[in-house]
């Protein structure tokens, strides 16, 4: 869903500045491309999805997920 874990404010973007309130800032409810929190929000969303479809997270490497069914194994390194 792209929700942020912490509170993030940003300046009004150029071309969208409210002329009556030019010093106001925007409260972000979701991550934006280029925002330093965006990769973490993306990874949290991916992590949640992978666990929901049966992958397990490695206990030793946070970027490694694995899935096994019968004799088949899938390893996903993000």
C-alpha positions as CSV (number, residue, x, y, z in Angstrom):
1,X,0.0,0.0,0.0
2,X,3.0,2.3,0.2
3,X,2.1,3.6,3.7
4,X,5.0,5.3,5.6
5,X,6.0,4.1,9.0
6,X,7.1,7.6,10.1
7,X,5.6,11.1,9.7
8,X,7.0,12.9,6.6
9,X,6.3,16.5,5.4
10,X,7.4,18.1,2.2
11,X,7.2,21.5,0.6
12,X,4.4,22.2,-1.8
13,X,5.6,21.1,-5.3
14,X,6.3,23.7,-7.9
15,X,3.2,24.5,-9.9
16,X,0.9,23.3,-7.1
17,X,1.7,26.0,-4.5
18,X,-1.5,27.4,-2.8
19,X,-1.2,31.1,-3.4
20,X,-3.2,31.8,-0.3
21,X,-1.0,29.5,1.9
22,X,2.4,29.5,0.3
23,X,4.3,28.6,3.5
24,X,2.2,25.5,4.2
25,X,3.7,22.0,3.8
26,X,2.2,18.7,2.7
27,X,1.8,15.7,5.0
28,X,2.6,12.6,3.0
29,X,0.4,9.6,3.5
30,X,2.2,7.3,1.0
31,X,5.8,7.0,-0.2
32,X,6.9,8.9,-3.2
33,X,9.5,7.8,-5.8
34,X,12.8,9.4,-4.8
35,X,11.9,9.7,-1.1
36,X,14.5,8.2,1.1
37,X,11.8,6.2,2.9
38,X,10.4,4.8,-0.5
39,X,12.8,1.7,-0.7
40,X,11.9,0.7,2.8
41,X,8.1,1.1,2.2
42,X,8.6,-0.9,-1.1
43,X,10.5,-3.7,0.7
44,X,7.9,-3.9,3.5
45,X,5.2,-4.3,0.9
46,X,7.1,-7.0,-1.0
47,X,8.0,-8.8,2.3
48,X,4.3,-8.9,3.3
49,X,3.3,-10.2,-0.1
50,X,5.9,-12.9,-0.2
51,X,5.0,-14.2,3.2
52,X,1.3,-14.2,2.2
53,X,2.0,-16.5,-0.8
54,X,4.0,-19.0,1.2
55,X,7.6,-17.8,1.1
56,X,9.6,-17.8,4.4
57,X,12.1,-15.1,5.3
58,X,15.6,-16.1,6.1
59,X,16.7,-15.7,9.7
60,X,20.2,-14.8,8.7
61,X,19.8,-12.5,5.7
62,X,16.8,-10.1,5.5
63,X,17.0,-10.0,1.7
64,X,16.7,-13.8,1.2
65,X,13.3,-15.5,0.9
66,X,12.7,-19.2,0.2
67,X,9.8,-21.4,-0.8
68,X,9.6,-25.1,-0.9
69,X,6.9,-27.5,-2.0
70,X,7.6,-31.2,-2.4
71,X,11.0,-31.5,-4.1
72,X,11.0,-28.0,-5.6
73,X,12.8,-25.1,-3.9
74,X,12.8,-21.4,-4.9
75,X,15.3,-19.0,-3.4
76,X,14.6,-15.3,-4.0
77,X,17.4,-12.8,-3.1
78,X,16.1,-9.2,-3.2
